[in-house]
């Protein structure tokens, strides 16, 4: 599917916009329930059970792609402001991430908390357009207020990692295939034993595990 076909097939709405336009929250909940994602139940559960709460309390903003024919949710992404805690990170890396200090305990950042498509569109290659829109949404905020990087939590398998790397994201943890990757694709550093203020944590027993990736607005990673 081309970008033009994608834009013709789906309409993008902010969840808050739909809440304001709807005559009742029940109708909005029913709309959110039209999004099945059996391959990633965390993604499904967030939209079904948490998106409205997070939207109400200003913890995040969720954007929905509505199929113009079926009027169901085909895909969505959620963005927010978050914090990277620097416990266990070297002073050199902290300064690179922060851009100024080498001893700060936390670094503010933008977060793509959720991003995916429903079961109905798993075979349709639209992920790059969804990610593109999420990045563009954050780019507008970055232009207005600054910010060092975008953070996201990626499933730690090569296909997913490479998908995000194609959009200039870099792992800041060891990937599941570092030993097999070429030097040009390997991570620039590995950070062990740190915690992060992530809005939407995954269950501890979920496999495969996830890793943190960033898309920097600074230039150090490009050198």
Rosetta constraint file for C-alpha pairs under 8 A:
AtomPair CA 1 CA 5 HARMONIC 6.00 0.50
AtomPair CA 1 CA 6 HARMONIC 6.37 0.50
AtomPair CA 1 CA 124 HARMONIC 7.13 0.50
AtomPair CA 1 CA 125 HARMONIC 6.43 0.50
AtomPair CA 1 CA 126 HARMONIC 6.94 0.50
AtomPair CA 2 CA 6 HARMONIC 6.14 0.50
AtomPair CA 3 CA 7 HARMONIC 6.24 0.50
AtomPair CA 3 CA 129 HARMONIC 6.92 0.50
AtomPair CA 4 CA 8 HARMONIC 6.26 0.50
AtomPair CA 5 CA 9 HARMONIC 6.05 0.50
AtomPair CA 6 CA 10 HARMONIC 6.15 0.50
AtomPair CA 6 CA 126 HARMONIC 7.31 0.50
AtomPair CA 6 CA 129 HARMONIC 7.89 0.50
AtomPair CA 7 CA 11 HARMONIC 6.82 0.50
AtomPair CA 9 CA 67 HARMONIC 6.14 0.50
AtomPair CA 9 CA 68 HARMONIC 5.87 0.50
AtomPair CA 9 CA 69 HARMONIC 7.82 0.50
AtomPair CA 10 CA 65 HARMONIC 5.65 0.50
AtomPair CA 10 CA 66 HARMONIC 5.30 0.50
AtomPair CA 10 CA 67 HARMONIC 4.69 0.50
AtomPair CA 10 CA 68 HARMONIC 5.49 0.50
AtomPair CA 10 CA 74 HARMONIC 7.87 0.50
AtomPair CA 11 CA 64 HARMONIC 7.98 0.50
AtomPair CA 11 CA 65 HARMONIC 5.44 0.50
AtomPair CA 11 CA 66 HARMONIC 5.20 0.50
AtomPair CA 11 CA 67 HARMONIC 6.68 0.50
AtomPair CA 11 CA 68 HARMONIC 6.56 0.50
AtomPair CA 12 CA 63 HARMONIC 6.68 0.50
AtomPair CA 12 CA 64 HARMONIC 5.58 0.50
AtomPair CA 12 CA 65 HARMONIC 4.62 0.50
AtomPair CA 12 CA 66 HARMONIC 6.43 0.50
AtomPair CA 13 CA 17 HARMONIC 6.68 0.50
AtomPair CA 13 CA 18 HARMONIC 6.96 0.50
AtomPair CA 13 CA 63 HARMONIC 5.57 0.50
AtomPair CA 13 CA 64 HARMONIC 5.22 0.50
AtomPair CA 13 CA 65 HARMONIC 6.54 0.50
AtomPair CA 13 CA 66 HARMONIC 7.60 0.50
AtomPair CA 14 CA 18 HARMONIC 6.67 0.50
AtomPair CA 14 CA 61 HARMONIC 7.23 0.50
AtomPair CA 14 CA 62 HARMONIC 5.98 0.50
AtomPair CA 14 CA 63 HARMONIC 4.39 0.50
AtomPair CA 14 CA 64 HARMONIC 6.20 0.50
AtomPair CA 15 CA 19 HARMONIC 6.28 0.50
AtomPair CA 15 CA 52 HARMONIC 7.89 0.50
AtomPair CA 15 CA 55 HARMONIC 7.45 0.50
AtomPair CA 15 CA 61 HARMONIC 7.18 0.50
AtomPair CA 15 CA 62 HARMONIC 5.55 0.50
AtomPair CA 15 CA 63 HARMONIC 5.79 0.50
AtomPair CA 15 CA 64 HARMONIC 6.67 0.50
AtomPair CA 16 CA 20 HARMONIC 6.28 0.50
AtomPair CA 16 CA 55 HARMONIC 6.81 0.50
AtomPair CA 16 CA 61 HARMONIC 7.75 0.50
AtomPair CA 16 CA 62 HARMONIC 7.95 0.50
AtomPair CA 17 CA 21 HARMONIC 6.26 0.50
AtomPair CA 18 CA 22 HARMONIC 5.90 0.50
AtomPair CA 18 CA 28 HARMONIC 7.16 0.50
AtomPair CA 19 CA 24 HARMONIC 7.73 0.50
AtomPair CA 19 CA 25 HARMONIC 6.64 0.50
AtomPair CA 19 CA 28 HARMONIC 6.60 0.50
AtomPair CA 22 CA 27 HARMONIC 7.00 0.50
AtomPair CA 22 CA 28 HARMONIC 6.96 0.50
AtomPair CA 23 CA 27 HARMONIC 7.59 0.50
AtomPair CA 24 CA 28 HARMONIC 7.07 0.50
AtomPair CA 25 CA 29 HARMONIC 6.17 0.50
AtomPair CA 26 CA 30 HARMONIC 6.16 0.50
AtomPair CA 27 CA 31 HARMONIC 6.23 0.50
AtomPair CA 28 CA 32 HARMONIC 6.32 0.50
AtomPair CA 29 CA 33 HARMONIC 6.28 0.50
AtomPair CA 29 CA 48 HARMONIC 7.30 0.50
AtomPair CA 30 CA 34 HARMONIC 6.86 0.50
AtomPair CA 31 CA 35 HARMONIC 7.87 0.50
AtomPair CA 31 CA 72 HARMONIC 6.52 0.50
AtomPair CA 31 CA 73 HARMONIC 6.95 0.50
AtomPair CA 32 CA 47 HARMONIC 6.30 0.50
AtomPair CA 32 CA 48 HARMONIC 5.81 0.50
AtomPair CA 32 CA 73 HARMONIC 6.67 0.50
AtomPair CA 33 CA 47 HARMONIC 7.83 0.50
AtomPair CA 33 CA 48 HARMONIC 5.75 0.50
AtomPair CA 34 CA 72 HARMONIC 5.55 0.50
AtomPair CA 34 CA 73 HARMONIC 5.87 0.50
AtomPair CA 35 CA 44 HARMONIC 6.80 0.50
AtomPair CA 35 CA 47 HARMONIC 7.82 0.50
AtomPair CA 35 CA 48 HARMONIC 7.97 0.50
AtomPair CA 35 CA 72 HARMONIC 7.10 0.50
AtomPair CA 35 CA 73 HARMONIC 5.28 0.50
AtomPair CA 35 CA 74 HARMONIC 6.61 0.50
AtomPair CA 35 CA 75 HARMONIC 7.56 0.50
AtomPair CA 35 CA 118 HARMONIC 5.68 0.50
AtomPair CA 35 CA 119 HARMONIC 7.98 0.50
AtomPair CA 36 CA 44 HARMONIC 6.07 0.50
AtomPair CA 36 CA 118 HARMONIC 5.33 0.50
AtomPair CA 36 CA 119 HARMONIC 5.86 0.50
AtomPair CA 37 CA 41 HARMONIC 6.10 0.50
AtomPair CA 37 CA 43 HARMONIC 6.89 0.50
AtomPair CA 37 CA 44 HARMONIC 5.30 0.50
AtomPair CA 37 CA 117 HARMONIC 7.25 0.50
AtomPair CA 37 CA 118 HARMONIC 5.00 0.50
AtomPair CA 37 CA 119 HARMONIC 5.14 0.50
AtomPair CA 38 CA 44 HARMONIC 7.45 0.50
AtomPair CA 38 CA 119 HARMONIC 6.83 0.50
AtomPair CA 39 CA 119 HARMONIC 7.64 0.50
AtomPair CA 40 CA 44 HARMONIC 6.64 0.50
AtomPair CA 41 CA 45 HARMONIC 5.82 0.50
AtomPair CA 42 CA 46 HARMONIC 6.04 0.50
AtomPair CA 42 CA 202 HARMONIC 7.11 0.50
AtomPair CA 43 CA 47 HARMONIC 6.69 0.50
AtomPair CA 43 CA 114 HARMONIC 6.53 0.50
AtomPair CA 43 CA 115 HARMONIC 7.51 0.50
AtomPair CA 43 CA 116 HARMONIC 7.17 0.50
AtomPair CA 44 CA 48 HARMONIC 6.22 0.50
AtomPair CA 45 CA 49 HARMONIC 5.63 0.50
AtomPair CA 45 CA 50 HARMONIC 7.29 0.50
AtomPair CA 46 CA 50 HARMONIC 4.85 0.50
AtomPair CA 46 CA 51 HARMONIC 5.85 0.50
AtomPair CA 47 CA 51 HARMONIC 4.96 0.50
AtomPair CA 47 CA 52 HARMONIC 7.79 0.50
AtomPair CA 49 CA 53 HARMONIC 7.89 0.50
AtomPair CA 50 CA 54 HARMONIC 6.08 0.50
AtomPair CA 51 CA 55 HARMONIC 6.00 0.50
AtomPair CA 51 CA 62 HARMONIC 6.91 0.50
AtomPair CA 52 CA 56 HARMONIC 6.08 0.50
AtomPair CA 53 CA 57 HARMONIC 6.24 0.50
AtomPair CA 54 CA 58 HARMONIC 6.00 0.50
AtomPair CA 54 CA 59 HARMONIC 5.00 0.50
AtomPair CA 54 CA 60 HARMONIC 5.71 0.50
AtomPair CA 54 CA 61 HARMONIC 7.64 0.50
AtomPair CA 55 CA 59 HARMONIC 6.27 0.50
AtomPair CA 55 CA 60 HARMONIC 5.74 0.50
AtomPair CA 55 CA 61 HARMONIC 5.83 0.50
AtomPair CA 55 CA 62 HARMONIC 7.22 0.50
AtomPair CA 59 CA 80 HARMONIC 6.64 0.50
AtomPair CA 59 CA 81 HARMONIC 7.86 0.50
AtomPair CA 60 CA 78 HARMONIC 6.61 0.50
AtomPair CA 60 CA 79 HARMONIC 5.74 0.50
AtomPair CA 60 CA 80 HARMONIC 4.50 0.50
AtomPair CA 60 CA 81 HARMONIC 7.38 0.50
AtomPair CA 61 CA 78 HARMONIC 5.55 0.50
AtomPair CA 61 CA 79 HARMONIC 5.48 0.50
AtomPair CA 61 CA 80 HARMONIC 6.34 0.50
AtomPair CA 62 CA 76 HARMONIC 7.02 0.50
AtomPair CA 62 CA 77 HARMONIC 5.78 0.50
AtomPair CA 62 CA 78 HARMONIC 4.22 0.50
AtomPair CA 62 CA 79 HARMONIC 6.54 0.50
AtomPair CA 63 CA 76 HARMONIC 5.48 0.50
AtomPair CA 63 CA 77 HARMONIC 5.43 0.50
AtomPair CA 63 CA 78 HARMONIC 6.22 0.50
AtomPair CA 64 CA 73 HARMONIC 6.52 0.50
AtomPair CA 64 CA 74 HARMONIC 7.71 0.50
AtomPair CA 64 CA 75 HARMONIC 6.15 0.50
AtomPair CA 64 CA 76 HARMONIC 4.46 0.50
AtomPair CA 64 CA 77 HARMONIC 6.85 0.50
AtomPair CA 65 CA 73 HARMONIC 5.80 0.50
AtomPair CA 65 CA 74 HARMONIC 5.58 0.50
AtomPair CA 65 CA 75 HARMONIC 5.17 0.50
AtomPair CA 65 CA 76 HARMONIC 5.77 0.50
AtomPair CA 66 CA 71 HARMONIC 5.78 0.50
AtomPair CA 66 CA 72 HARMONIC 5.51 0.50
AtomPair CA 66 CA 73 HARMONIC 4.72 0.50
AtomPair CA 66 CA 74 HARMONIC 5.76 0.50
AtomPair CA 66 CA 75 HARMONIC 7.48 0.50
AtomPair CA 67 CA 71 HARMONIC 5.07 0.50
AtomPair CA 67 CA 72 HARMONIC 5.55 0.50
AtomPair CA 67 CA 73 HARMONIC 6.38 0.50
AtomPair CA 67 CA 74 HARMONIC 5.96 0.50
AtomPair CA 73 CA 118 HARMONIC 7.50 0.50
AtomPair CA 74 CA 117 HARMONIC 5.82 0.50
AtomPair CA 74 CA 118 HARMONIC 5.40 0.50
AtomPair CA 74 CA 120 HARMONIC 7.50 0.50
AtomPair CA 74 CA 121 HARMONIC 6.97 0.50
AtomPair CA 75 CA 115 HARMONIC 7.70 0.50
AtomPair CA 75 CA 116 HARMONIC 5.67 0.50
AtomPair CA 75 CA 117 HARMONIC 3.96 0.50
AtomPair CA 75 CA 118 HARMONIC 5.76 0.50
AtomPair CA 75 CA 130 HARMONIC 7.83 0.50
AtomPair CA 76 CA 114 HARMONIC 7.66 0.50
AtomPair CA 76 CA 115 HARMONIC 5.85 0.50
AtomPair CA 76 CA 116 HARMONIC 5.92 0.50
AtomPair CA 76 CA 117 HARMONIC 6.55 0.50
AtomPair CA 76 CA 130 HARMONIC 7.42 0.50
AtomPair CA 77 CA 112 HARMONIC 7.30 0.50
AtomPair CA 77 CA 113 HARMONIC 7.49 0.50
AtomPair CA 77 CA 114 HARMONIC 5.21 0.50
AtomPair CA 77 CA 115 HARMONIC 4.20 0.50
AtomPair CA 77 CA 116 HARMONIC 6.62 0.50
AtomPair CA 77 CA 130 HARMONIC 7.25 0.50
AtomPair CA 77 CA 131 HARMONIC 8.00 0.50
AtomPair CA 77 CA 134 HARMONIC 6.72 0.50
AtomPair CA 78 CA 112 HARMONIC 5.86 0.50
AtomPair CA 78 CA 113 HARMONIC 5.40 0.50
AtomPair CA 78 CA 114 HARMONIC 4.98 0.50
AtomPair CA 78 CA 115 HARMONIC 6.52 0.50
AtomPair CA 78 CA 134 HARMONIC 7.85 0.50
AtomPair CA 79 CA 110 HARMONIC 7.37 0.50
AtomPair CA 79 CA 111 HARMONIC 5.50 0.50
AtomPair CA 79 CA 112 HARMONIC 4.57 0.50
AtomPair CA 79 CA 113 HARMONIC 5.72 0.50
AtomPair CA 79 CA 114 HARMONIC 7.37 0.50
AtomPair CA 79 CA 134 HARMONIC 7.27 0.50
AtomPair CA 79 CA 138 HARMONIC 7.67 0.50
AtomPair CA 80 CA 110 HARMONIC 6.02 0.50
AtomPair CA 80 CA 111 HARMONIC 5.09 0.50
AtomPair CA 80 CA 112 HARMONIC 6.61 0.50
AtomPair CA 80 CA 113 HARMONIC 7.02 0.50
AtomPair CA 81 CA 108 HARMONIC 7.38 0.50
AtomPair CA 81 CA 109 HARMONIC 6.08 0.50
AtomPair CA 81 CA 110 HARMONIC 4.76 0.50
AtomPair CA 81 CA 111 HARMONIC 5.76 0.50
AtomPair CA 82 CA 108 HARMONIC 5.94 0.50
AtomPair CA 82 CA 109 HARMONIC 5.39 0.50
AtomPair CA 82 CA 110 HARMONIC 5.82 0.50
AtomPair CA 82 CA 111 HARMONIC 5.94 0.50
AtomPair CA 82 CA 197 HARMONIC 6.51 0.50
AtomPair CA 82 CA 198 HARMONIC 6.78 0.50
AtomPair CA 82 CA 199 HARMONIC 7.38 0.50
AtomPair CA 83 CA 106 HARMONIC 6.25 0.50
AtomPair CA 83 CA 107 HARMONIC 5.48 0.50
AtomPair CA 83 CA 108 HARMONIC 4.42 0.50
AtomPair CA 83 CA 109 HARMONIC 5.65 0.50
AtomPair CA 83 CA 196 HARMONIC 6.91 0.50
AtomPair CA 83 CA 197 HARMONIC 5.43 0.50
AtomPair CA 83 CA 198 HARMONIC 7.44 0.50
AtomPair CA 84 CA 106 HARMONIC 5.47 0.50
AtomPair CA 84 CA 107 HARMONIC 5.06 0.50
AtomPair CA 84 CA 108 HARMONIC 6.28 0.50
AtomPair CA 84 CA 109 HARMONIC 6.96 0.50
AtomPair CA 84 CA 195 HARMONIC 7.85 0.50
AtomPair CA 84 CA 196 HARMONIC 5.11 0.50
AtomPair CA 84 CA 197 HARMONIC 6.04 0.50
AtomPair CA 84 CA 198 HARMONIC 7.98 0.50
AtomPair CA 85 CA 105 HARMONIC 5.94 0.50
AtomPair CA 85 CA 106 HARMONIC 4.32 0.50
AtomPair CA 85 CA 107 HARMONIC 6.46 0.50
AtomPair CA 85 CA 194 HARMONIC 7.29 0.50
AtomPair CA 85 CA 195 HARMONIC 6.03 0.50
AtomPair CA 85 CA 196 HARMONIC 5.01 0.50
AtomPair CA 85 CA 197 HARMONIC 6.66 0.50
AtomPair CA 86 CA 94 HARMONIC 6.94 0.50
AtomPair CA 86 CA 104 HARMONIC 7.32 0.50
AtomPair CA 86 CA 105 HARMONIC 5.29 0.50
AtomPair CA 86 CA 106 HARMONIC 5.56 0.50
AtomPair CA 86 CA 107 HARMONIC 7.51 0.50
AtomPair CA 86 CA 194 HARMONIC 6.64 0.50
AtomPair CA 86 CA 195 HARMONIC 7.44 0.50
AtomPair CA 86 CA 196 HARMONIC 7.80 0.50
AtomPair CA 87 CA 105 HARMONIC 6.91 0.50
AtomPair CA 87 CA 193 HARMONIC 7.56 0.50
AtomPair CA 87 CA 194 HARMONIC 5.05 0.50
AtomPair CA 87 CA 195 HARMONIC 6.64 0.50
AtomPair CA 88 CA 191 HARMONIC 7.37 0.50
AtomPair CA 88 CA 192 HARMONIC 6.59 0.50
AtomPair CA 88 CA 193 HARMONIC 5.86 0.50
AtomPair CA 88 CA 194 HARMONIC 5.27 0.50
AtomPair CA 89 CA 93 HARMONIC 6.56 0.50
AtomPair CA 89 CA 94 HARMONIC 6.41 0.50
AtomPair CA 89 CA 191 HARMONIC 6.13 0.50
AtomPair CA 89 CA 192 HARMONIC 7.43 0.50
AtomPair CA 89 CA 194 HARMONIC 7.14 0.50
AtomPair CA 90 CA 94 HARMONIC 6.16 0.50
AtomPair CA 91 CA 95 HARMONIC 6.12 0.50
AtomPair CA 91 CA 102 HARMONIC 4.81 0.50
AtomPair CA 91 CA 103 HARMONIC 6.25 0.50
AtomPair CA 92 CA 96 HARMONIC 6.38 0.50
AtomPair CA 92 CA 102 HARMONIC 6.52 0.50
AtomPair CA 93 CA 97 HARMONIC 6.16 0.50
AtomPair CA 93 CA 102 HARMONIC 7.76 0.50
AtomPair CA 94 CA 98 HARMONIC 5.83 0.50
AtomPair CA 94 CA 101 HARMONIC 7.29 0.50
AtomPair CA 94 CA 102 HARMONIC 5.19 0.50
AtomPair CA 94 CA 103 HARMONIC 6.94 0.50
AtomPair CA 94 CA 104 HARMONIC 7.32 0.50
AtomPair CA 95 CA 99 HARMONIC 5.32 0.50
AtomPair CA 95 CA 100 HARMONIC 5.77 0.50
AtomPair CA 95 CA 101 HARMONIC 5.24 0.50
AtomPair CA 95 CA 102 HARMONIC 4.26 0.50
AtomPair CA 95 CA 103 HARMONIC 7.60 0.50
AtomPair CA 96 CA 100 HARMONIC 7.73 0.50
AtomPair CA 96 CA 220 HARMONIC 7.25 0.50
AtomPair CA 97 CA 107 HARMONIC 7.62 0.50
AtomPair CA 97 CA 148 HARMONIC 6.99 0.50
AtomPair CA 97 CA 149 HARMONIC 8.00 0.50
AtomPair CA 98 CA 102 HARMONIC 7.45 0.50
AtomPair CA 98 CA 104 HARMONIC 7.83 0.50
AtomPair CA 98 CA 107 HARMONIC 6.17 0.50
AtomPair CA 98 CA 148 HARMONIC 7.00 0.50
AtomPair CA 99 CA 148 HARMONIC 7.67 0.50
AtomPair CA 108 CA 147 HARMONIC 7.32 0.50
AtomPair CA 108 CA 148 HARMONIC 7.82 0.50
AtomPair CA 109 CA 147 HARMONIC 6.11 0.50
AtomPair CA 109 CA 148 HARMONIC 6.37 0.50
AtomPair CA 109 CA 149 HARMONIC 5.70 0.50
AtomPair CA 109 CA 150 HARMONIC 5.99 0.50
AtomPair CA 109 CA 151 HARMONIC 6.78 0.50
AtomPair CA 110 CA 138 HARMONIC 7.15 0.50
AtomPair CA 110 CA 147 HARMONIC 7.35 0.50
AtomPair CA 110 CA 149 HARMONIC 6.42 0.50
AtomPair CA 110 CA 150 HARMONIC 4.65 0.50
AtomPair CA 110 CA 151 HARMONIC 6.02 0.50
AtomPair CA 111 CA 150 HARMONIC 5.55 0.50
AtomPair CA 111 CA 151 HARMONIC 4.77 0.50
AtomPair CA 111 CA 152 HARMONIC 5.80 0.50
AtomPair CA 112 CA 134 HARMONIC 7.32 0.50
AtomPair CA 112 CA 150 HARMONIC 7.19 0.50
AtomPair CA 112 CA 151 HARMONIC 6.32 0.50
AtomPair CA 112 CA 152 HARMONIC 5.17 0.50
AtomPair CA 112 CA 153 HARMONIC 7.92 0.50
AtomPair CA 113 CA 152 HARMONIC 6.22 0.50
AtomPair CA 113 CA 153 HARMONIC 7.23 0.50
AtomPair CA 113 CA 198 HARMONIC 7.96 0.50
AtomPair CA 113 CA 199 HARMONIC 6.84 0.50
AtomPair CA 113 CA 200 HARMONIC 6.42 0.50
AtomPair CA 115 CA 130 HARMONIC 7.48 0.50
AtomPair CA 115 CA 131 HARMONIC 7.39 0.50
AtomPair CA 116 CA 127 HARMONIC 7.00 0.50
AtomPair CA 116 CA 130 HARMONIC 7.72 0.50
AtomPair CA 117 CA 121 HARMONIC 6.32 0.50
AtomPair CA 117 CA 122 HARMONIC 6.67 0.50
AtomPair CA 117 CA 127 HARMONIC 7.44 0.50
AtomPair CA 118 CA 122 HARMONIC 6.55 0.50
AtomPair CA 121 CA 125 HARMONIC 7.98 0.50
AtomPair CA 126 CA 130 HARMONIC 6.57 0.50
AtomPair CA 127 CA 131 HARMONIC 6.22 0.50
AtomPair CA 128 CA 132 HARMONIC 5.95 0.50
AtomPair CA 129 CA 133 HARMONIC 6.20 0.50
AtomPair CA 130 CA 134 HARMONIC 6.31 0.50
AtomPair CA 131 CA 135 HARMONIC 6.15 0.50
AtomPair CA 132 CA 136 HARMONIC 6.14 0.50
AtomPair CA 133 CA 137 HARMONIC 6.12 0.50
AtomPair CA 134 CA 138 HARMONIC 6.44 0.50
AtomPair CA 135 CA 139 HARMONIC 5.95 0.50
AtomPair CA 136 CA 140 HARMONIC 6.40 0.50
AtomPair CA 137 CA 141 HARMONIC 6.91 0.50
AtomPair CA 138 CA 142 HARMONIC 6.10 0.50
AtomPair CA 139 CA 143 HARMONIC 6.12 0.50
AtomPair CA 140 CA 144 HARMONIC 6.50 0.50
AtomPair CA 141 CA 145 HARMONIC 6.05 0.50
AtomPair CA 141 CA 146 HARMONIC 7.37 0.50
AtomPair CA 142 CA 146 HARMONIC 4.51 0.50
AtomPair CA 142 CA 147 HARMONIC 5.68 0.50
AtomPair CA 147 CA 217 HARMONIC 7.42 0.50
AtomPair CA 148 CA 216 HARMONIC 6.16 0.50
AtomPair CA 148 CA 217 HARMONIC 5.40 0.50
AtomPair CA 148 CA 218 HARMONIC 6.26 0.50
AtomPair CA 149 CA 214 HARMONIC 6.21 0.50
AtomPair CA 149 CA 215 HARMONIC 5.45 0.50
AtomPair CA 149 CA 216 HARMONIC 4.23 0.50
AtomPair CA 149 CA 217 HARMONIC 5.35 0.50
AtomPair CA 149 CA 218 HARMONIC 7.49 0.50
AtomPair CA 150 CA 214 HARMONIC 5.32 0.50
AtomPair CA 150 CA 215 HARMONIC 5.00 0.50
AtomPair CA 150 CA 216 HARMONIC 6.42 0.50
AtomPair CA 151 CA 212 HARMONIC 6.98 0.50
AtomPair CA 151 CA 213 HARMONIC 5.83 0.50
AtomPair CA 151 CA 214 HARMONIC 4.54 0.50
AtomPair CA 151 CA 215 HARMONIC 6.65 0.50
AtomPair CA 152 CA 212 HARMONIC 5.88 0.50
AtomPair CA 152 CA 213 HARMONIC 5.49 0.50
AtomPair CA 152 CA 214 HARMONIC 6.43 0.50
AtomPair CA 153 CA 210 HARMONIC 6.18 0.50
AtomPair CA 153 CA 211 HARMONIC 5.62 0.50
AtomPair CA 153 CA 212 HARMONIC 4.76 0.50
AtomPair CA 153 CA 213 HARMONIC 6.30 0.50
AtomPair CA 154 CA 160 HARMONIC 6.91 0.50
AtomPair CA 154 CA 161 HARMONIC 6.75 0.50
AtomPair CA 154 CA 210 HARMONIC 5.23 0.50
AtomPair CA 154 CA 211 HARMONIC 5.39 0.50
AtomPair CA 154 CA 212 HARMONIC 6.30 0.50
AtomPair CA 154 CA 213 HARMONIC 6.88 0.50
AtomPair CA 155 CA 160 HARMONIC 6.33 0.50
AtomPair CA 155 CA 161 HARMONIC 7.29 0.50
AtomPair CA 155 CA 208 HARMONIC 6.52 0.50
AtomPair CA 155 CA 209 HARMONIC 6.08 0.50
AtomPair CA 155 CA 210 HARMONIC 4.26 0.50
AtomPair CA 155 CA 211 HARMONIC 6.45 0.50
AtomPair CA 156 CA 160 HARMONIC 7.06 0.50
AtomPair CA 156 CA 161 HARMONIC 6.64 0.50
AtomPair CA 156 CA 175 HARMONIC 6.21 0.50
AtomPair CA 156 CA 176 HARMONIC 6.05 0.50
AtomPair CA 156 CA 208 HARMONIC 6.26 0.50
AtomPair CA 156 CA 209 HARMONIC 5.61 0.50
AtomPair CA 156 CA 210 HARMONIC 4.77 0.50
AtomPair CA 156 CA 211 HARMONIC 5.81 0.50
AtomPair CA 157 CA 161 HARMONIC 6.20 0.50
AtomPair CA 157 CA 175 HARMONIC 7.65 0.50
AtomPair CA 157 CA 176 HARMONIC 6.29 0.50
AtomPair CA 157 CA 177 HARMONIC 7.67 0.50
AtomPair CA 157 CA 208 HARMONIC 7.35 0.50
AtomPair CA 158 CA 162 HARMONIC 5.91 0.50
AtomPair CA 158 CA 176 HARMONIC 7.24 0.50
AtomPair CA 158 CA 177 HARMONIC 6.61 0.50
AtomPair CA 159 CA 163 HARMONIC 6.23 0.50
AtomPair CA 160 CA 164 HARMONIC 6.59 0.50
AtomPair CA 161 CA 165 HARMONIC 6.14 0.50
AtomPair CA 161 CA 171 HARMONIC 7.96 0.50
AtomPair CA 162 CA 166 HARMONIC 6.10 0.50
AtomPair CA 163 CA 167 HARMONIC 7.19 0.50
AtomPair CA 164 CA 168 HARMONIC 6.71 0.50
AtomPair CA 164 CA 169 HARMONIC 5.42 0.50
AtomPair CA 164 CA 170 HARMONIC 7.80 0.50
AtomPair CA 165 CA 169 HARMONIC 4.65 0.50
AtomPair CA 165 CA 170 HARMONIC 6.05 0.50
AtomPair CA 168 CA 215 HARMONIC 5.85 0.50
AtomPair CA 169 CA 213 HARMONIC 5.97 0.50
AtomPair CA 169 CA 214 HARMONIC 5.12 0.50
AtomPair CA 169 CA 215 HARMONIC 4.29 0.50
AtomPair CA 169 CA 216 HARMONIC 7.47 0.50
AtomPair CA 170 CA 187 HARMONIC 6.54 0.50
AtomPair CA 170 CA 213 HARMONIC 5.18 0.50
AtomPair CA 170 CA 214 HARMONIC 5.35 0.50
AtomPair CA 170 CA 215 HARMONIC 6.35 0.50
AtomPair CA 171 CA 175 HARMONIC 7.16 0.50
AtomPair CA 171 CA 187 HARMONIC 5.79 0.50
AtomPair CA 171 CA 211 HARMONIC 7.06 0.50
AtomPair CA 171 CA 212 HARMONIC 5.95 0.50
AtomPair CA 171 CA 213 HARMONIC 4.16 0.50
AtomPair CA 171 CA 214 HARMONIC 6.48 0.50
AtomPair CA 172 CA 187 HARMONIC 6.78 0.50
AtomPair CA 172 CA 188 HARMONIC 7.65 0.50
AtomPair CA 172 CA 189 HARMONIC 6.31 0.50
AtomPair CA 172 CA 190 HARMONIC 5.67 0.50
AtomPair CA 172 CA 191 HARMONIC 6.15 0.50
AtomPair CA 172 CA 211 HARMONIC 7.66 0.50
AtomPair CA 172 CA 212 HARMONIC 5.87 0.50
AtomPair CA 172 CA 213 HARMONIC 5.62 0.50
AtomPair CA 172 CA 214 HARMONIC 7.13 0.50
AtomPair CA 173 CA 187 HARMONIC 7.73 0.50
AtomPair CA 173 CA 189 HARMONIC 7.48 0.50
AtomPair CA 173 CA 190 HARMONIC 4.91 0.50
AtomPair CA 173 CA 191 HARMONIC 5.37 0.50
AtomPair CA 173 CA 192 HARMONIC 7.09 0.50
AtomPair CA 173 CA 211 HARMONIC 6.03 0.50
AtomPair CA 173 CA 212 HARMONIC 6.21 0.50
AtomPair CA 173 CA 213 HARMONIC 7.59 0.50
AtomPair CA 174 CA 178 HARMONIC 6.69 0.50
AtomPair CA 174 CA 187 HARMONIC 7.31 0.50
AtomPair CA 174 CA 190 HARMONIC 5.64 0.50
AtomPair CA 174 CA 191 HARMONIC 7.58 0.50
AtomPair CA 174 CA 211 HARMONIC 7.66 0.50
AtomPair CA 175 CA 211 HARMONIC 7.18 0.50
AtomPair CA 177 CA 181 HARMONIC 6.21 0.50
AtomPair CA 178 CA 186 HARMONIC 6.05 0.50
AtomPair CA 178 CA 187 HARMONIC 7.66 0.50
AtomPair CA 181 CA 185 HARMONIC 6.10 0.50
AtomPair CA 181 CA 186 HARMONIC 5.96 0.50
AtomPair CA 182 CA 186 HARMONIC 6.24 0.50
AtomPair CA 188 CA 221 HARMONIC 7.79 0.50
AtomPair CA 202 CA 206 HARMONIC 7.00 0.50
AtomPair CA 216 CA 221 HARMONIC 7.45 0.50
AtomPair CA 219 CA 223 HARMONIC 6.87 0.50
